[in-house]
């Protein structure tokens, strides 16, 4: 059973988290209803975020399982640039450079990236592999339970 701590941060202005204890509402999923599977569920909402926006000023909501020192080490522009570079690199290694790929193929490559994880468990194996330049990855095929911190 894996547990992940979700860390949240807001940058760019005066912000606050407004807690609403035990607020739930029913959600209807129309595609699930068309498939004949469970189409209604309760959505629990712990609250909402508020941030004071100003003209010409950027604001960012960050949600990550990384430690705070990792999620706050880059500016919004640096993080966006790094993510764009990472996506370009994924497309570069997945698709031949000399061929022009249809956009839906690029979207499939980037969508598949959401299901790649770094497995946890055998710490010694992970350290040994990282030391030899191997980055272990695994594929998940369903939702991962997380617990907000």
DSSP file (Angstrom, degrees, kcal/mol; ACC not computed):
  #  RESIDUE AA STRUCTURE BP1 BP2  ACC     N-H-->O    O-->H-N    N-H-->O    O-->H-N    TCO  KAPPA ALPHA  PHI   PSI    X-CA   Y-CA   Z-CA
    1    1 A X              0   0    0      0, 0.0     2,-0.3     0, 0.0     0, 0.0   0.000 360.0 360.0 360.0 115.5    0.0    0.0    0.0
    2    2 A X        -     0   0    0    143,-0.0     2,-0.4     2,-0.0   143,-0.1  -0.675 360.0-163.6 -91.8 142.4    1.6    3.2   -1.2
    3    3 A X        -     0   0    0     -2,-0.3     2,-0.4   143,-0.1   143,-0.1  -0.992   4.0-170.8-124.9 135.1    1.0    6.6    0.4
    4    4 A X        -     0   0    0     -2,-0.4   143,-1.9   141,-0.2     2,-0.6  -0.971  16.8-139.2-122.9 138.2    1.9    9.9   -1.1
    5    5 A X  E     -a  147   0A   0     -2,-0.4     2,-0.6    60,-0.3   143,-0.2  -0.866  16.1-145.2 -96.2 124.6    1.8   13.2    0.5
    6    6 A X  E     -a  148   0A   0    141,-0.7   143,-1.2    -2,-0.6     2,-0.4  -0.797  14.3-161.6 -90.6 123.1    0.3   16.0   -1.6
    7    7 A X  E     -B   64   0B   0     57,-3.6    57,-2.4    -2,-0.6     2,-0.4  -0.890   4.0-163.9-107.9 136.1    2.0   19.3   -1.0
    8    8 A X  E     +B   63   0B   0     -2,-0.4     2,-0.3    55,-0.2    55,-0.2  -0.935  12.0 169.1-121.3 141.2    0.4   22.5   -2.1
    9    9 A X  E     -B   62   0B   0     53,-2.1    53,-3.5    -2,-0.4     2,-0.4  -0.993  16.9-155.4-147.6 147.6    1.9   26.0   -2.5
   10   10 A X  E     -B   61   0B   0     -2,-0.3     2,-0.3    51,-0.2    51,-0.2  -0.981  14.8-176.7-123.7 138.6    0.7   29.2   -4.1
   11   11 A X  E     +B   60   0B   0     49,-2.3    49,-2.3    -2,-0.4     3,-0.1  -0.927  51.0  49.7-129.6 155.7    3.0   31.9   -5.4
   12   12 A X  S    S+     0   0    0     -2,-0.3     2,-0.3    47,-0.2    -1,-0.1   0.453 103.7   8.3 104.2   1.5    2.6   35.4   -6.8
   13   13 A X  S    S-     0   0    0     -3,-0.1     2,-0.5    47,-0.1    40,-0.1  -0.982  97.5 -47.6 175.0 178.5    0.3   37.2   -4.4
   14   14 A X        +     0   0    0     -2,-0.3    38,-2.5    38,-0.3     2,-0.3  -0.597  67.3 174.7 -71.2 121.4   -1.5   37.2   -1.1
   15   15 A X  E     -C   51   0C   0     -2,-0.5     2,-0.3    36,-0.2    36,-0.2  -0.860  17.5-176.8-132.7 162.5   -3.2   33.8   -0.8
   16   16 A X  E     -C   50   0C   0     34,-2.5    34,-2.7    -2,-0.3     2,-0.6  -0.990  25.4-127.8-154.4 156.8   -5.2   31.7    1.6
   17   17 A X  E     -C   49   0C   0     -2,-0.3     2,-0.8    32,-0.2    32,-0.2  -0.951  21.9-155.6-106.2 121.4   -6.8   28.3    1.9
   18   18 A X  E     -C   48   0C   0     30,-3.4    30,-2.1    -2,-0.6     2,-0.3  -0.864  13.1-148.9-101.6 106.5  -10.4   28.5    2.9
   19   19 A X  E     -C   47   0C   0     -2,-0.8     2,-0.4    28,-0.2    28,-0.3  -0.553  14.4-171.7 -80.1 137.1  -11.4   25.2    4.7
   20   20 A X  E >   -     0   0C   0     26,-2.7     3,-1.4    -2,-0.3    25,-0.1  -0.865  27.3-132.4-126.7  93.9  -14.9   24.0    4.4
   21   21 A X  E 3  S-     0   0C   0     -2,-0.4    25,-0.1     1,-0.3    26,-0.0  -0.200  75.6 -14.2 -57.4 126.4  -15.2   21.0    6.8
   22   22 A X  E 3  S+     0   0C   0      1,-0.2     2,-0.5    24,-0.0    -1,-0.3   0.770  82.5 166.6  56.6  35.2  -16.9   17.9    5.3
   23   23 A X  E <   +C   45   0C   0     -3,-1.4    22,-3.0    22,-0.8     2,-0.3  -0.706   6.7 169.2 -82.8 126.1  -18.3   19.5    2.2
   24   24 A X  E     -C   44   0C   0     -2,-0.5     2,-0.3    20,-0.2    20,-0.2  -0.947  13.0-178.2-132.5 155.3  -19.5   17.0   -0.4
   25   25 A X  E     -C   43   0C   0     18,-1.5    18,-3.1    -2,-0.3     2,-0.3  -0.987  32.0-106.2-149.2 154.0  -21.5   17.1   -3.6
   26   26 A X  E     -C   42   0C   0     -2,-0.3     2,-0.4    16,-0.2    16,-0.2  -0.638  30.8-159.2 -84.5 135.3  -22.7   14.5   -6.0
   27   27 A X  E     -C   41   0C   0     14,-3.1    14,-1.8    -2,-0.3     2,-0.5  -0.918   4.2-150.3-114.0 139.1  -20.9   14.4   -9.4
   28   28 A X  E     -C   40   0C   0     -2,-0.4     2,-0.7    12,-0.2    12,-0.2  -0.948   2.3-158.7-111.1 125.7  -22.4   12.8  -12.5
   29   29 A X     >  -     0   0    0     10,-3.2     4,-1.9    -2,-0.5     5,-0.1  -0.887   4.6-169.8-105.1 103.3  -20.1   11.2  -15.1
   30   30 A X  H  > S+     0   0    0     -2,-0.7     4,-2.1     1,-0.2    -1,-0.2   0.849  83.8  52.9 -66.7 -36.5  -22.0   11.1  -18.4
   31   31 A X  H  > S+     0   0    0      2,-0.2     4,-1.6     1,-0.2    -1,-0.2   0.921 109.5  49.5 -66.1 -41.9  -19.5    8.9  -20.3
   32   32 A X  H  >>S+     0   0    0      1,-0.2     5,-2.4     2,-0.2     4,-0.6   0.890 109.1  53.1 -61.8 -38.7  -19.6    6.3  -17.5
   33   33 A X  H ><5S+     0   0    0     -4,-1.9     3,-0.9     1,-0.2    -1,-0.2   0.902 107.0  51.5 -62.7 -40.5  -23.4    6.4  -17.7
   34   34 A X  H 3<5S+     0   0    0     -4,-2.1    -1,-0.2     1,-0.2    -2,-0.2   0.825 109.2  51.1 -64.5 -31.5  -23.2    5.7  -21.4
   35   35 A X  H 3<5S-     0   0    0     -4,-1.6    -1,-0.2    -5,-0.1    -2,-0.2   0.552 115.4-118.1 -82.6  -7.9  -20.9    2.7  -20.7
   36   36 A X  T <<5S+     0   0    0     -3,-0.9     2,-0.2    -4,-0.6    -3,-0.2   0.717  74.1 119.3  79.6  21.0  -23.4    1.4  -18.2
   37   37 A X  S   <S-     0   0    0     -5,-2.4    -1,-0.3     1,-0.1    -2,-0.1  -0.653  80.0 -53.7-111.8 172.9  -21.0    1.6  -15.2
   38   38 A X        +     0   0    0     -2,-0.2    -1,-0.1     1,-0.2    -5,-0.1  -0.188  56.0 173.3 -48.6 121.0  -21.3    3.6  -12.0
   39   39 A X        +     0   0    0     -7,-0.1   -10,-3.2    -6,-0.1     2,-0.4   0.407  52.6  63.5-117.1   0.2  -21.9    7.2  -13.1
   40   40 A X  E     +C   28   0C   0    -12,-0.2     2,-0.3    -8,-0.1   -12,-0.2  -0.980  53.6 154.4-128.1 139.6  -22.5    9.0   -9.8
   41   41 A X  E     -C   27   0C   0    -14,-1.8   -14,-3.1    -2,-0.4     2,-0.4  -0.984  42.2-103.0-154.1 163.0  -20.2    9.5   -6.8
   42   42 A X  E     -C   26   0C   0     -2,-0.3     2,-0.6   -16,-0.2   -16,-0.2  -0.747  28.2-151.7 -90.0 135.2  -19.7   11.9   -4.0
   43   43 A X  E     -C   25   0C   0    -18,-3.1   -18,-1.5    -2,-0.4     2,-0.4  -0.934   7.3-149.9-108.7 118.7  -16.9   14.4   -4.3
   44   44 A X  E     -C   24   0C   0     -2,-0.6     2,-0.5   -20,-0.2   -20,-0.2  -0.746  11.9-168.5 -88.1 131.8  -15.3   15.5   -1.0
   45   45 A X  E     -C   23   0C   0    -22,-3.0   -22,-0.8    -2,-0.4   -25,-0.1  -0.972  14.7-166.1-123.6 117.1  -13.9   19.0   -1.1
   46   46 A X  E     -     0   0C   0     -2,-0.5   -26,-2.7     1,-0.2     2,-0.3   0.719  62.4 -75.3 -74.6 -18.5  -11.7   20.2    1.8
   47   47 A X  E     -C   19   0C   0    -28,-0.3     2,-0.3   -24,-0.1   -28,-0.2  -0.994  50.5 -82.0 157.9-158.4  -12.0   23.8    0.7
   48   48 A X  E     -C   18   0C   0    -30,-2.1   -30,-3.4    -2,-0.3     2,-0.4  -0.943  26.2-120.1-142.6 162.7  -10.8   26.3   -1.9
   49   49 A X  E     -C   17   0C   0     -2,-0.3     2,-0.4   -32,-0.2   -32,-0.2  -0.826  21.8-166.3-103.9 144.3   -7.8   28.5   -2.5
   50   50 A X  E     +C   16   0C   0    -34,-2.7   -34,-2.5    -2,-0.4     2,-0.4  -0.992   7.7 177.3-128.3 139.6   -8.0   32.3   -2.9
   51   51 A X  E     -C   15   0C   0     -2,-0.4     2,-0.7   -36,-0.2   -36,-0.2  -0.999  31.3-122.0-141.8 140.1   -5.3   34.5   -4.3
   52   52 A X        -     0   0    0    -38,-2.5     2,-0.3    -2,-0.4   -38,-0.3  -0.713  32.6-155.1 -82.4 116.7   -5.3   38.3   -4.9
   53   53 A X        -     0   0    0     -2,-0.7     2,-0.3   -40,-0.1     5,-0.1  -0.677  10.6-170.9 -94.7 147.6   -4.6   38.9   -8.5
   54   54 A X    >   -     0   0    0      3,-0.3     3,-2.0    -2,-0.3    -2,-0.0  -0.983  36.5 -89.5-134.6 146.6   -3.1   42.0   -9.9
   55   55 A X  T 3  S+     0   0    0     -2,-0.3     3,-0.1     1,-0.3     0, 0.0  -0.291 111.7   8.9 -56.6 133.1   -2.6   43.2  -13.5
   56   56 A X  T 3  S+     0   0    0      1,-0.2     2,-0.4     0, 0.0    -1,-0.3   0.490 103.7 113.6  77.3   3.3    0.7   42.0  -15.0
   57   57 A X    <   -     0   0    0     -3,-2.0    -3,-0.3     2,-0.0     2,-0.2  -0.904  59.5-135.6-112.1 136.1    1.5   39.8  -12.0
   58   58 A X        -     0   0    0     -2,-0.4     2,-0.4    -3,-0.1    18,-0.0  -0.579  16.2-167.9 -89.2 150.8    1.6   36.0  -12.3
   59   59 A X        -     0   0    0     -2,-0.2     2,-0.4    -8,-0.0   -47,-0.2  -0.994   3.9-169.3-136.3 143.0    0.1   33.6   -9.8
   60   60 A X  E     -B   11   0B   0    -49,-2.3   -49,-2.3    -2,-0.4     2,-0.5  -0.997  16.3-156.0-138.1 136.9    0.7   29.8   -9.6
   61   61 A X  E     -B   10   0B   0     -2,-0.4     2,-0.5   -51,-0.2   -51,-0.2  -0.967  21.1-162.5-106.1 122.6   -0.9   27.0   -7.7
   62   62 A X  E     -B    9   0B   0    -53,-3.5   -53,-2.1    -2,-0.5     2,-0.4  -0.914  12.2-179.6-110.4 129.7    1.6   24.1   -7.3
   63   63 A X  E     +B    8   0B   0     -2,-0.5     2,-0.3   -55,-0.2   -55,-0.2  -0.993  22.8 144.8-127.4 122.7    0.5   20.6   -6.4
   64   64 A X  E     -B    7   0B   0    -57,-2.4   -57,-3.6    -2,-0.4     7,-0.0  -0.988  53.9-139.6-154.5 156.9    3.2   18.0   -6.0
   65   65 A X  S    S+     0   0    0     -2,-0.3   -60,-0.3   -59,-0.2     2,-0.1   0.379  79.2 102.2 -96.1   0.5    4.4   14.9   -4.2
   66   66 A X  S    S-     0   0    0    -59,-0.1    -2,-0.1     1,-0.1   -59,-0.1  -0.418  87.5 -89.7 -77.0 158.3    7.9   16.3   -4.2
   67   67 A X    >>  -     0   0    0      1,-0.1     4,-1.9    -2,-0.1     3,-1.1  -0.283  39.3-108.8 -63.7 156.5    9.3   18.0   -1.0
   68   68 A X  H 3> S+     0   0    0      1,-0.3     4,-1.9     2,-0.2     5,-0.1   0.863 117.9  59.3 -57.5 -38.4    8.7   21.7   -0.7
   69   69 A X  H 34 S+     0   0    0      1,-0.2    -1,-0.3     2,-0.2     4,-0.2   0.813 108.9  46.1 -63.6 -26.3   12.4   22.6   -1.3
   70   70 A X  H X4 S+     0   0    0     -3,-1.1     3,-0.7     2,-0.2     4,-0.2   0.884 113.2  46.5 -79.9 -40.7   12.1   20.8   -4.7
   71   71 A X  H 3< S+     0   0    0     -4,-1.9     3,-0.2     1,-0.2    -2,-0.2   0.718 117.6  42.9 -77.8 -17.9    8.8   22.5   -5.7
   72   72 A X  T 3< S+     0   0    0     -4,-1.9    -1,-0.2    -5,-0.2    -2,-0.2   0.335  87.3  90.8-106.6   7.1    9.9   26.0   -4.8
   73   73 A X  S <  S+     0   0    0     -3,-0.7     2,-0.3    -4,-0.2    -1,-0.1   0.653  86.4  50.6 -79.5 -13.6   13.4   25.9   -6.2
   74   74 A X  S    S-     0   0    0     -4,-0.2     2,-0.0    -3,-0.2     0, 0.0  -0.897  83.6-117.0-122.2 152.6   12.4   27.3   -9.6
   75   75 A X     >  -     0   0    0     -2,-0.3     4,-2.5     1,-0.1     5,-0.2  -0.289  39.5-100.8 -72.9 170.1   10.3   30.3  -10.6
   76   76 A X  H  > S+     0   0    0      1,-0.2     4,-2.4     2,-0.2     5,-0.2   0.920 125.0  48.7 -59.5 -43.8    7.1   29.7  -12.5
   77   77 A X  H  > S+     0   0    0      1,-0.2     4,-2.4     2,-0.2    -1,-0.2   0.899 111.5  49.1 -65.1 -41.2    8.8   30.6  -15.8
   78   78 A X  H  > S+     0   0    0      2,-0.2     4,-2.5     1,-0.2    -1,-0.2   0.909 112.0  48.5 -64.8 -41.7   11.7   28.2  -15.1
   79   79 A X  H  X S+     0   0    0     -4,-2.5     4,-2.2     2,-0.2    -2,-0.2   0.911 112.8  47.6 -65.2 -42.8    9.4   25.3  -14.2
   80   80 A X  H  X S+     0   0    0     -4,-2.4     4,-2.3     2,-0.2    -2,-0.2   0.908 113.1  48.6 -64.7 -42.1    7.2   25.9  -17.3
   81   81 A X  H  X S+     0   0    0     -4,-2.4     4,-2.4     2,-0.2    -2,-0.2   0.910 111.1  50.2 -63.9 -42.3   10.4   26.0  -19.5
   82   82 A X  H  X S+     0   0    0     -4,-2.5     4,-2.4     2,-0.2    -2,-0.2   0.896 111.1  49.2 -63.3 -40.5   11.8   22.8  -17.9
   83   83 A X  H  X S+     0   0    0     -4,-2.2     4,-2.3     2,-0.2    -2,-0.2   0.903 110.6  49.8 -66.7 -40.9    8.5   21.0  -18.4
   84   84 A X  H  X S+     0   0    0     -4,-2.3     4,-2.3     2,-0.2    -2,-0.2   0.911 111.8  48.8 -63.4 -41.2    8.4   22.1  -22.1
   85   85 A X  H  X S+     0   0    0     -4,-2.4     4,-2.3     2,-0.2    -2,-0.2   0.909 110.2  51.9 -62.7 -42.2   12.0   20.9  -22.5
   86   86 A X  H  X S+     0   0    0     -4,-2.4     4,-2.2     1,-0.2    -2,-0.2   0.909 110.9  47.3 -61.6 -42.9   11.1   17.6  -20.9
   87   87 A X  H  X S+     0   0    0     -4,-2.3     4,-2.2     2,-0.2    -1,-0.2   0.901 110.6  51.3 -66.8 -41.2    8.2   17.1  -23.2
   88   88 A X  H  X S+     0   0    0     -4,-2.3     4,-2.2     1,-0.2    -1,-0.2   0.900 110.3  50.5 -60.9 -39.7   10.3   18.0  -26.3
   89   89 A X  H  X S+     0   0    0     -4,-2.3     4,-2.4     2,-0.2     5,-0.2   0.906 107.7  52.7 -65.8 -41.4   12.8   15.4  -25.1
   90   90 A X  H  X S+     0   0    0     -4,-2.2     4,-1.8     1,-0.2    -2,-0.2   0.930 112.1  45.3 -58.0 -45.6   10.2   12.7  -24.7
   91   91 A X  H  X S+     0   0    0     -4,-2.2     4,-2.2     1,-0.2    -1,-0.2   0.880 110.5  55.0 -65.9 -37.3    9.0   13.3  -28.3
   92   92 A X  H  < S+     0   0    0     -4,-2.2    -2,-0.2     1,-0.2    -1,-0.2   0.909 113.9  39.2 -62.4 -43.8   12.6   13.4  -29.6
   93   93 A X  H  < S+     0   0    0     -4,-2.4    -1,-0.2     1,-0.2    -2,-0.2   0.764 119.9  46.2 -80.1 -23.0   13.4    9.9  -28.1
   94   94 A X  H  < S+     0   0    0     -4,-1.8     2,-0.4    -5,-0.2    -2,-0.2   0.782 112.2  47.0 -88.7 -27.8   10.0    8.4  -29.0
   95   95 A X  S  < S-     0   0    0     -4,-2.2    -1,-0.1    -5,-0.2     6,-0.0  -0.937  89.9-105.7-122.7 135.8    9.6    9.6  -32.6
   96   96 A X    >   -     0   0    0     -2,-0.4     3,-0.8     1,-0.1     5,-0.1  -0.319  25.7-138.3 -58.3 135.6   12.1    9.5  -35.4
   97   97 A X  T 3  S+     0   0    0      1,-0.2    -1,-0.1    -5,-0.1    -4,-0.0   0.854  97.8  56.1 -65.2 -37.3   13.5   12.9  -36.1
   98   98 A X  T 3  S+     0   0    0      2,-0.1     2,-0.3     0, 0.0    -1,-0.2   0.646  98.7  73.3 -75.6 -13.5   13.3   12.7  -39.9
   99   99 A X  S <  S-     0   0    0     -3,-0.8     2,-0.7     0, 0.0    -4,-0.0  -0.765  77.5-132.0-102.0 146.8    9.6   11.8  -40.0
  100  100 A X        -     0   0    0     -2,-0.3     2,-0.3    -5,-0.0    -3,-0.1  -0.871  26.9-152.5 -94.2 120.4    6.8   14.2  -39.4
  101  101 A X        -     0   0    0     -2,-0.7     5,-0.0    -5,-0.1    -6,-0.0  -0.708  20.5-107.2 -94.5 142.4    4.4   12.6  -36.9
  102  102 A X    >>  -     0   0    0     -2,-0.3     4,-1.4     1,-0.1     3,-1.0  -0.333  33.3-113.8 -60.6 151.1    0.7   13.4  -36.8
  103  103 A X  H 3> S+     0   0    0      1,-0.3     4,-2.4     2,-0.2     5,-0.2   0.836 114.6  60.9 -58.8 -34.9   -0.3   15.5  -33.8
  104  104 A X  H 3> S+     0   0    0      1,-0.2     4,-1.9     2,-0.2    -1,-0.3   0.835 101.4  53.9 -66.0 -29.2   -2.4   12.7  -32.3
  105  105 A X  H <> S+     0   0    0     -3,-1.0     4,-2.2     2,-0.2    -1,-0.2   0.920 108.9  48.3 -67.3 -42.9    0.8   10.5  -32.1
  106  106 A X  H  X S+     0   0    0     -4,-1.4     4,-2.4     1,-0.2    -2,-0.2   0.903 110.5  51.9 -62.1 -40.6    2.6   13.2  -30.2
  107  107 A X  H  X S+     0   0    0     -4,-2.4     4,-2.3     1,-0.2    -1,-0.2   0.873 107.9  52.0 -64.5 -36.7   -0.4   13.5  -27.9
  108  108 A X  H  X S+     0   0    0     -4,-1.9     4,-2.6     2,-0.2    -2,-0.2   0.914 109.2  49.7 -64.2 -43.0   -0.4    9.7  -27.3
  109  109 A X  H  X S+     0   0    0     -4,-2.2     4,-1.2     1,-0.2    -2,-0.2   0.942 114.6  43.9 -60.7 -47.7    3.3    9.8  -26.3
  110  110 A X  H  < S+     0   0    0     -4,-2.4     4,-0.4     1,-0.2    -1,-0.2   0.847 113.5  51.4 -69.0 -33.0    2.8   12.6  -23.9
  111  111 A X  H >< S+     0   0    0     -4,-2.3     3,-1.4     1,-0.2     4,-0.3   0.901 105.6  55.1 -68.1 -40.8   -0.4   11.0  -22.5
  112  112 A X  H >< S+     0   0    0     -4,-2.6     3,-1.8     1,-0.3     4,-0.2   0.811  94.5  69.8 -62.5 -28.9    1.5    7.7  -21.9
  113  113 A X  G >< S+     0   0    0     -4,-1.2     3,-1.3     1,-0.3    -1,-0.3   0.773  85.7  68.4 -60.3 -26.2    4.0    9.6  -19.8
  114  114 A X  G <  S+     0   0    0     -3,-1.4    -1,-0.3    -4,-0.4    -2,-0.2   0.709  97.5  52.7 -65.5 -19.3    1.4   10.1  -17.1
  115  115 A X  G <  S+     0   0    0     -3,-1.8    25,-2.6    -4,-0.3     2,-0.5   0.394  85.2  99.9-101.0   2.0    1.4    6.4  -16.4
  116  116 A X  E <   +D  139   0D   0     -3,-1.3     2,-0.3    -4,-0.2    23,-0.2  -0.770  50.5 173.9 -89.8 131.2    5.2    6.0  -15.9
  117  117 A X  E     -D  138   0D   0     21,-2.7    21,-2.4    -2,-0.5     2,-0.7  -0.884  38.0-119.7-130.8 162.2    6.3    6.0  -12.2
  118  118 A X        -     0   0    0     -2,-0.3    19,-0.2    19,-0.2    18,-0.0  -0.927  42.2-131.8 -98.1 112.0    9.4    5.5  -10.2
  119  119 A X        -     0   0    0     -2,-0.7     2,-0.3    17,-0.1    17,-0.1  -0.283  16.7-149.5 -68.3 150.5    8.6    2.4   -8.1
  120  120 A X        +     0   0    0      1,-0.1     2,-0.3     6,-0.0    -1,-0.1  -0.768  56.3  71.8-111.3 161.1    9.4    2.5   -4.4
  121  121 A X  S    S+     0   0    0     -2,-0.3     2,-1.5     0, 0.0     3,-0.1  -0.706  78.4  59.8 141.6 -88.5   10.3   -0.4   -2.2
  122  122 A X     >  -     0   0    0     -2,-0.3     4,-1.9     1,-0.2     3,-0.3  -0.603  58.1-178.9 -83.6  90.9   13.7   -1.9   -2.5
  123  123 A X  H  > S+     0   0    0     -2,-1.5     4,-2.4     1,-0.2     5,-0.2   0.868  77.2  56.2 -58.8 -41.9   15.9    1.1   -1.7
  124  124 A X  H  > S+     0   0    0      1,-0.2     4,-2.5     2,-0.2    -1,-0.2   0.900 107.5  48.7 -61.1 -42.0   19.2   -0.8   -2.2
  125  125 A X  H  > S+     0   0    0     -3,-0.3     4,-2.6     2,-0.2    -1,-0.2   0.904 110.9  50.8 -63.7 -41.2   18.2   -1.8   -5.8
  126  126 A X  H  X S+     0   0    0     -4,-1.9     4,-2.4     2,-0.2    -2,-0.2   0.918 112.1  46.2 -63.8 -43.5   17.2    1.8   -6.6
  127  127 A X  H  X S+     0   0    0     -4,-2.4     4,-2.1     2,-0.2    -2,-0.2   0.921 113.4  49.4 -65.0 -44.3   20.5    3.2   -5.3
  128  128 A X  H  X S+     0   0    0     -4,-2.5     4,-1.1    -5,-0.2    -2,-0.2   0.920 113.5  45.8 -61.3 -45.4   22.6    0.5   -7.1
  129  129 A X  H  <>S+     0   0    0     -4,-2.6     5,-2.8     1,-0.2     3,-0.4   0.903 111.4  51.2 -66.5 -41.1   20.7    1.1  -10.4
  130  130 A X  H ><5S+     0   0    0     -4,-2.4     3,-1.4     1,-0.2    -1,-0.2   0.888 106.2  56.0 -63.5 -37.5   21.0    4.9  -10.2
  131  131 A X  H 3<5S+     0   0    0     -4,-2.1    -1,-0.2     1,-0.3    -2,-0.2   0.803 108.4  48.1 -64.5 -29.0   24.7    4.6   -9.5
  132  132 A X  T 3<5S-     0   0    0     -4,-1.1    -1,-0.3    -3,-0.4    -2,-0.2   0.366 124.1-103.3 -92.9   5.4   25.1    2.7  -12.8
  133  133 A X  T < 5S+     0   0    0     -3,-1.4     2,-0.5     1,-0.3    -3,-0.2   0.581  79.0 132.2  88.3   9.7   23.1    5.2  -14.7
  134  134 A X      < -     0   0    0     -5,-2.8     2,-0.7    -6,-0.2    -1,-0.3  -0.841  41.9-158.7 -98.4 128.4   19.9    3.2  -14.9
  135  135 A X        -     0   0    0     -2,-0.5     2,-0.2    -3,-0.1    -9,-0.0  -0.908  17.3-140.5-108.0 106.7   16.7    4.9  -14.0
  136  136 A X        +     0   0    0     -2,-0.7     2,-0.3   -10,-0.1   -17,-0.1  -0.446  26.3 176.0 -70.7 133.0   14.1    2.3  -13.0
  137  137 A X        -     0   0    0     -2,-0.2     2,-0.3   -19,-0.2   -19,-0.2  -0.950   9.7-171.5-133.3 155.4   10.5    3.0  -14.3
  138  138 A X  E     -D  117   0D   0    -21,-2.4   -21,-2.7    -2,-0.3     2,-0.4  -0.885  21.3-120.1-138.0 169.9    7.3    1.1  -14.1
  139  139 A X  E     -D  116   0D   0     -2,-0.3     2,-0.3   -23,-0.2   -23,-0.2  -0.950  17.2-157.1-118.1 133.0    3.8    1.5  -15.6
  140  140 A X        -     0   0    0    -25,-2.6     4,-0.1    -2,-0.4     3,-0.1  -0.801   6.0-169.2-103.1 151.4    0.6    1.9  -13.6
  141  141 A X        +     0   0    0     -2,-0.3     2,-0.3     2,-0.1    -1,-0.1   0.220  65.6  26.6-124.9  14.7   -2.7    1.1  -15.1
  142  142 A X  S    S-     0   0    0    -27,-0.1     2,-0.0     0, 0.0    -2,-0.0  -0.940  97.5 -52.7-160.8-179.6   -5.1    2.5  -12.6
  143  143 A X        -     0   0    0     -2,-0.3     2,-0.5     1,-0.1    -2,-0.1  -0.324  43.5-142.1 -67.5 144.9   -5.6    5.1  -10.0
  144  144 A X        -     0   0    0     -4,-0.1     2,-0.2    -2,-0.0    -1,-0.1  -0.922  21.0-122.8-104.8 129.6   -3.1    5.4   -7.2
  145  145 A X        -     0   0    0     -2,-0.5     2,-0.3  -143,-0.1  -141,-0.2  -0.516  34.0-174.4 -71.5 135.8   -4.5    6.2   -3.8
  146  146 A X        -     0   0    0     -2,-0.2     2,-0.5  -143,-0.1  -141,-0.1  -0.940  17.8-149.7-130.1 156.3   -3.1    9.3   -2.3
  147  147 A X  E     -a    5   0A   0   -143,-1.9  -141,-0.7    -2,-0.3     2,-0.1  -0.985  21.9-129.1-126.3 119.9   -3.4   11.0    1.1
  148  148 A X  E      a    6   0A   0     -2,-0.5  -141,-0.1  -143,-0.2  -143,-0.1  -0.386 360.0 360.0 -68.3 143.6   -3.1   14.8    1.4
  149  149 A X              0   0    0   -143,-1.2    -1,-0.1    -2,-0.1  -142,-0.1   0.421 360.0 360.0 -98.7 360.0   -0.7   16.0    4.0
